[in-house]
Structures are given as C-alpha cells and as structure tokens.
Amino acid sequence: MSFLSHGVTVVTGAGSGIGRALAQQLAAAGSALAIADIDEAALAETTQLLGKKAALVTATILDVADEAGVSAFAEDVGRRHGRVTLLINNAGVAMEGTFEEISLDDFHWLMNINFWGVVYGVKFFLPMLKREQRAHIVNISSVFGLIAPPGQPAYSASKFAVRGFTECLRHELAGTPVQVSCVHPGGIKTAIARRARVGAGVKRTGLEQKAARFEKLFRTSPEVAAARILRGVERREPRILIGSDAYKIDILQRLRPASYWKTLARMAKD
C-alpha cells in the first residue's frame, strides 16, 4: 500500500497553485487532508474541487505567520484527525524590490510567512509525526534558495533559510521515523509573481509588464510540480528539484558559485 493512501496530510497554502494541486492529488490517492490557507474564498474553492472523498477533509483559515494560530491549528488537526503522517509547508509569498527599495517592515512580513511559517509548522506538528511508524516533512524552498538574483533579497533570504533549516532538521531526525525533504521548484505556472507585494520604495511604473515577462519563464504546471513532490515523498528523496530549469541552475551554481549570475543574466538577454 502506498504511503500516501492511508495517512493524514497537512498542506498549507492549499488555496491555489502547488498547494491546491497537492491537495487534489493526495485526495485522489486516498489520504485524509487538513488543508489551510489565509484566503478564505480560495480555500473554499479548493475544498469544493476535492468533492466528497472517503477520507476526512478539513479546511482551516490560517495565517502561517501567526505562531499562536499555527499552534491552535495543530491542536485542532490532532483532535479532528487523530494523527499526521505528512506535513507539507507550502504557504509562501513573493516581493518586488531591491534591498534599498524595500522597507524593514516589508522584509519582516515576508520572512514571517516564508521562513517562520515553516518553523512553526514543524515545531507544532513534529510531536504527532514522531508517533508514526513512518512520517514525512516537506518544506518548499525555491531555486532562489540555490541562487540569489538581484531584486529578490527578502525572498532569496527566506528560501535559503528554509533550505538551511530543512537540511539541519534532516540530520537531526536521522534514525527517527520522520523523513525530511527540501523542495526547490523552478518556474511554476502560478500567480505568485502577479500577487507579489511591492516594496515601499519601488516605482510602480511597468510592474505589470515585468511580471508578465517573468511569468513567461514559468514552464512547469502546478499539477506536474505536485506529482513530482509526491513521487519524491514516496521515494524518500531528501532533495527534490522541479523542472529542467531547476536542474540547470543547480548545476550552474555548483560550477560557478561566485559568478553564476553573470551567465544567467547573459542567457536571459539571448
């Protein structure tokens, strides 16, 4: 029997994109689900798309940056589902602006969601996960957790932080029933670029055109990304790259750790 077919999965950021695709594929596999998102309407739409499944599906409006909220969410999942076998910390946001253009409040806002949201999720669900014969934690980083392009100081900092935290966690949990995976998606066809918060000092002229150009680089669908993540979970892969662009970037930064951006910037102009 598949690991995914008889467990209880927690998915944050399930209202759209990869999170929604994960919820749909997990439900189809037979997993019970505890899904969460800060967007009430989007979460309700995901719940409706899941339809009536044999396994229990619960939905919670959640801001992952709220420590007390995530703690209460974990307690509620424990009461309603009784157990958790797979935790997917997927919720995340983006931001437009160089370091000089964004405010410290902007930086705090993004780190609280992208990094602390992951930390809170692991902290409050880990006790339940450790009670299982087999369990898994999946933390979503990014290719920007492998490279750091200009204009993405907060986002890259958060995704590098997720990567470092996840790798350390994997080493600490070695020998326990809990497997740990860090996911590095390349360009995924989601609305994250268009929904990005604009830094306090960023000029708004041309932002929509810039987002549209950026989205042309998004080649992998959320459904393909979700399937790749779940395949990696089944195989207990510690590191999951998504998309050919992610593999190319991974190789390039290994070969040219100090000068990869010169190559990537040149390729982007071609």
C-alpha positions as CSV (number, residue, x, y, z in Angstrom):
1,M,0.0,0.0,0.0
2,S,1.2,3.5,-0.9
3,F,2.5,5.6,2.0
4,L,0.2,8.4,0.7
5,S,-3.0,6.3,0.6
6,H,-3.6,5.6,4.3
7,G,-2.3,8.7,6.1
8,V,-3.3,12.2,7.1
9,T,-1.6,15.1,5.3
10,V,-1.4,18.7,6.3
11,V,-1.0,21.2,3.4
12,T,-0.6,24.9,4.0
13,G,-1.2,27.4,1.1
14,A,-3.7,25.0,-0.3
15,G,-5.9,27.7,-1.8
16,S,-4.1,27.8,-5.1
17,G,-1.1,26.7,-7.2
18,I,1.0,23.8,-6.0
19,G,-0.9,23.6,-2.7
20,R,-4.2,23.1,-4.4
21,A,-2.7,20.5,-6.8
22,L,-1.1,18.6,-3.9
23,A,-4.5,18.5,-2.1
24,Q,-6.3,17.2,-5.2
25,Q,-3.7,14.5,-5.9
26,L,-3.5,13.4,-2.3
27,A,-7.2,13.2,-2.0
28,A,-7.3,11.1,-5.2
29,A,-4.6,8.8,-3.6
30,G,-6.8,8.3,-0.6
31,S,-5.1,10.5,2.0
32,A,-7.1,12.3,4.6
33,L,-6.4,16.0,4.5
34,A,-6.1,19.0,6.8
35,I,-5.7,21.9,4.4
36,A,-5.2,25.6,5.3
37,D,-4.8,29.0,3.6
38,I,-5.2,32.6,4.5
39,D,-7.5,33.2,1.6
40,E,-11.0,32.0,2.7
41,A,-12.5,32.1,-0.8
42,A,-9.6,30.3,-2.4
43,L,-9.6,27.6,0.3
44,A,-13.4,27.1,-0.1
45,E,-12.8,26.6,-3.8
46,T,-10.2,24.0,-3.2
47,T,-12.4,22.2,-0.8
48,Q,-15.2,22.2,-3.4
49,L,-12.9,20.8,-6.0
50,L,-11.9,17.9,-3.8
51,G,-15.6,16.8,-3.7
52,K,-16.8,14.1,-1.4
53,K,-13.9,11.8,-0.6
54,A,-14.0,8.7,1.5
55,A,-11.2,10.1,3.7
56,L,-11.8,13.1,6.0
57,V,-11.0,16.6,4.7
58,T,-10.9,19.6,7.0
59,A,-10.2,23.2,6.0
60,T,-8.9,26.0,8.2
61,I,-8.3,29.7,7.5
62,L,-4.8,30.2,8.7
63,D,-2.0,32.9,8.7
64,V,1.2,30.8,9.0
65,A,3.0,33.9,10.3
66,D,0.8,33.7,13.4
67,E,2.6,31.4,15.9
68,A,-0.5,31.0,18.2
69,G,-2.6,30.4,15.1
70,V,-0.4,27.6,13.8
71,S,-0.3,26.0,17.3
72,A,-4.1,26.1,17.5
73,F,-4.3,24.6,14.0
74,A,-2.0,21.7,15.0
75,E,-4.1,21.0,18.1
76,D,-7.3,21.1,16.0
77,V,-5.9,18.7,13.5
78,G,-4.9,16.4,16.3
79,R,-8.4,16.4,17.7
80,R,-10.2,16.0,14.4
81,H,-7.8,13.6,12.6
82,G,-6.0,11.9,15.5
83,R,-2.7,11.8,13.7
84,V,-0.5,13.3,11.0
85,T,1.8,11.3,8.7
86,L,2.8,14.0,6.1
87,L,3.4,17.7,6.7
88,I,3.8,20.0,3.6
89,N,4.8,23.5,4.5
90,N,3.9,25.1,1.2
91,A,2.5,28.6,2.0
92,G,4.6,31.4,0.7
93,V,4.7,34.9,-0.8
94,A,6.9,37.0,-3.0
95,M,8.1,40.6,-3.1
96,E,9.2,43.1,-5.7
97,G,12.1,45.4,-5.0
98,T,15.8,45.6,-4.3
99,F,17.2,45.8,-0.8
100,E,17.3,49.6,-0.9
101,E,13.7,49.8,-2.2
102,I,12.0,47.6,0.3
103,S,11.4,48.6,3.9
104,L,12.3,46.6,7.0
105,D,8.6,46.1,7.6
106,D,8.4,44.5,4.1
107,F,11.3,42.2,5.0
108,H,9.8,41.2,8.3
109,W,6.4,40.5,6.6
110,L,7.9,38.1,4.1
111,M,10.3,36.3,6.5
112,N,7.4,35.8,8.9
113,I,5.5,33.9,6.3
114,N,8.1,32.2,4.2
115,F,10.5,31.2,7.0
116,W,8.8,31.4,10.3
117,G,5.7,29.8,8.9
118,V,7.8,26.7,8.1
119,V,9.4,26.7,11.5
120,Y,6.0,27.0,13.3
121,G,4.6,24.2,11.2
122,V,7.4,21.8,12.0
123,K,7.5,22.8,15.7
124,F,3.8,22.1,16.4
125,F,3.3,19.1,14.2
126,L,6.6,17.2,14.9
127,P,5.4,15.5,18.1
128,M,2.5,13.9,16.1
129,L,4.7,13.0,13.2
130,K,7.2,11.2,15.6
131,R,4.5,8.9,16.9
132,E,4.1,7.3,13.5
133,Q,6.0,4.3,12.1
134,R,6.7,6.4,9.0
135,A,6.2,10.1,8.6
136,H,7.5,12.8,6.3
137,I,8.1,16.6,6.4
138,V,8.2,18.5,3.1
139,N,9.4,22.2,3.2
140,I,9.1,24.2,0.0
141,S,12.2,26.3,-0.8
142,S,12.9,27.5,-4.3
143,V,15.6,27.7,-7.0
144,F,16.1,31.1,-5.3
145,G,17.2,29.0,-2.3
146,L,20.1,27.8,-4.6
147,I,20.9,31.1,-6.3
148,A,20.2,34.8,-5.2
149,P,19.3,37.0,-8.1
150,P,19.2,40.8,-7.8
151,G,15.8,42.2,-6.9
152,Q,15.0,39.3,-4.6
153,P,16.8,40.0,-1.3
154,A,14.0,39.1,1.1
155,Y,12.6,36.2,-1.0
156,S,16.0,34.6,-1.5
157,A,17.0,35.1,2.1
158,S,13.8,33.3,3.2
159,K,14.3,30.4,0.8
160,F,17.9,30.0,1.7
161,A,16.8,30.0,5.3
162,V,14.2,27.3,4.6
163,R,16.9,25.2,2.9
164,G,19.3,25.5,5.8
165,F,16.7,24.8,8.4
166,T,15.4,21.8,6.5
167,E,18.9,20.3,5.9
168,C,19.7,20.7,9.6
169,L,16.4,19.2,10.6
170,R,17.0,16.2,8.3
171,H,20.3,15.5,10.0
172,E,18.8,15.8,13.5
173,L,15.9,13.5,12.7
174,A,18.1,10.8,11.1
175,G,17.3,7.5,12.7
176,T,13.8,8.5,13.6
177,P,10.6,7.6,11.7
178,V,10.4,11.1,10.2
179,Q,11.9,11.7,6.7
180,V,12.6,15.3,5.6
181,S,12.6,16.7,2.1
182,C,13.5,20.2,0.8
183,V,11.9,21.2,-2.5
184,H,13.4,23.5,-5.0
185,P,10.9,24.4,-7.7
186,G,12.0,26.2,-10.8
187,G,9.4,28.3,-12.7
188,I,5.9,27.1,-11.8
189,K,2.8,28.5,-13.6
190,T,1.2,30.1,-10.6
191,A,0.1,33.7,-9.8
192,I,2.9,34.3,-7.3
193,A,4.6,37.0,-9.4
194,R,1.4,38.9,-10.0
195,R,0.5,38.7,-6.4
196,A,3.9,39.8,-5.1
197,R,4.0,42.6,-2.6
198,V,5.6,45.7,-3.9
199,G,8.3,47.2,-1.7
200,A,7.7,50.5,-0.1
201,G,10.2,52.3,-2.3
202,V,9.5,50.6,-5.6
203,K,8.3,52.6,-8.6
204,R,5.1,51.0,-9.9
205,T,5.6,52.0,-13.5
206,G,5.9,48.9,-15.7
207,L,5.4,46.4,-12.9
208,E,2.7,44.5,-14.7
209,Q,4.8,44.2,-17.9
210,K,7.7,43.0,-15.8
211,A,5.6,40.4,-14.1
212,A,4.2,39.2,-17.4
213,R,7.8,38.8,-18.8
214,F,8.8,36.9,-15.7
215,E,5.8,34.6,-16.0
216,K,6.9,33.6,-19.5
217,L,9.8,31.7,-17.8
218,F,7.3,29.6,-15.8
219,R,7.1,26.4,-17.7
220,T,6.0,23.7,-15.2
221,S,2.4,23.4,-14.2
222,P,1.3,23.1,-10.6
223,E,0.0,19.6,-11.3
224,V,3.3,18.4,-12.6
225,A,5.1,20.0,-9.6
226,A,2.8,18.4,-7.1
227,A,3.2,14.9,-8.8
228,R,7.0,15.4,-8.6
229,I,6.8,16.3,-4.9
230,L,4.7,13.3,-4.0
231,R,6.9,10.9,-6.1
232,G,9.8,12.3,-4.1
233,V,8.0,11.6,-0.8
234,E,7.2,8.0,-1.9
235,R,10.9,7.5,-2.7
236,R,12.1,9.3,0.5
237,E,14.2,11.8,-1.5
238,P,15.9,14.4,0.7
239,R,16.2,16.9,-2.1
240,I,13.5,17.4,-4.8
241,L,14.2,19.6,-7.8
242,I,11.3,20.5,-10.0
243,G,11.7,21.4,-13.7
244,S,14.6,21.3,-16.1
245,D,15.4,24.9,-15.2
246,A,15.9,23.9,-11.6
247,Y,18.4,21.2,-12.6
248,K,20.3,23.6,-14.9
249,I,20.5,26.2,-12.2
250,D,21.6,23.7,-9.6
251,I,24.5,22.6,-11.8
252,L,25.5,26.1,-12.8
253,Q,25.7,27.3,-9.2
254,R,27.9,24.4,-8.3
255,L,30.3,25.0,-11.2
256,R,30.3,28.8,-10.8
257,P,29.3,29.6,-7.2
258,A,30.7,33.2,-7.4
259,S,29.8,34.1,-11.0
260,Y,26.6,32.1,-11.9
261,W,24.6,35.3,-12.2
262,K,26.8,36.7,-15.0
263,T,26.0,33.6,-17.0
264,L,22.2,33.6,-16.2
265,A,21.9,37.3,-16.9
266,R,23.6,36.8,-20.3
267,M,21.3,33.8,-21.1
268,A,18.2,35.9,-20.2
269,K,19.1,38.5,-22.8
270,D,19.6,35.9,-25.6
